[in-house]
Amino acid sequence: MALSPLSAVKALDAYFLEARARILDLAAILDRIGRGAGAEAVDSDPRLMKIRKALEVLQDQSGGRAERIQQIFSLEYDPQWEKPRPRG
């Protein structure tokens, strides 16, 4: 049996408060960074740049936002990575 996605109204009803809380958390984090001593020094920090880029993706209405944001925070594949070993 295939599950059908929630309607837009039901999804908004179900997730609005959770989204609001997460956005407020992020705003508070960015405020703490901005108020911190030497805040201008972190302006070019790659981590903060990734957060800003992710916020831009959130504004894009074309879809696939979760995947694109995951890609922003993911490392590029390195074929030299050590393969996981089974636990013994």
Summary of the structure (lengths in Angstrom):
residues: 88
radius of gyration: 18.4
end to end distance: 38.5
largest distance: 55.8
contacts: 130
relative contact order: 0.06
helix: 62%
strand: 0%
